[in-house]
Amino acid sequence: ILMAIAEVPLLAATDFAFLCWSSSNGAVAWGNPNEGGDVSKVAGKLKDVEKVQASNGAFAAILKDGSVVTWGNPVAGGDSREVQHELKNVKEIQSDGTAFAALRADGRVLTWGSDRLGGNSQEVQGQLTEVHHIQAAEGAFAAIRKDGSVVSWGNPLASDCSDDVQEQLRDVQQIQATRGAFAAQLADGRVVTWGNKDLGAVSRRVQIRLQNVVQIKSTGGAFAAILSDRSVITW
């Protein structure tokens, strides 16, 4: 006996609006109309939605064909017209709260939203190739390339790393972020941190113990690492 299975809708939210969507039935939004709660201008495009990412005040939807539809507060990424012609074959979108970063199937990254807080990646655009993962902090992004190197941009307090740190960012396996700092786990089990010193970037006091790390997790302002011996280090 064949039975029709109804598709379960999914929810997404900005700080001031909700979105209920499914790939077959389109999307309905409510809340502050200027912060993502009004889809009237893009409703006709919201067919075959695969994924939705939200910033503080805007939504970005990836469709089945790899194109992207955005709406909401332009300052928070609701206006993607400057890069719209390049938003093709997108497989992942991350948000740092005020900007979006889209990863294409060919490993290129495109950004839009607040220029100062991650939406403008022109200074590093030449390096944003062969990327396989993007991690967001508040107002900043870090991208892991296939060769294990890292490119970061956005809020200087979170994204800027010294030449010494940059030299250590080799064979990076994963990156976690607090609101203003990043922690990268290397293939050899060591950890490299950078960003805002008050939000987890300073790991000097525990650095000698950060060996054989198997996983890192974060809160808004701190990190915790599990070691292979099952012990936990925090900073």
Protein Blocks (a to p, Z undefined) as FASTA:
>chain_A
ZZdddddddddddfkbccdddfklopadedjfknopacklmmmmmghifbdcddfkbccd
ddfkopacdedjfknopacklmmmmmghiabdcdehjaccdddfkopacdedjfknopac
klmmmmmghiabdcddehiacdddfkopacdedjfklmpccfklmmmmghifbdcddfkb
ccdddfkopacdedjfknopamklmmmmmghiabdcddfkbccdddfkopacdZZ
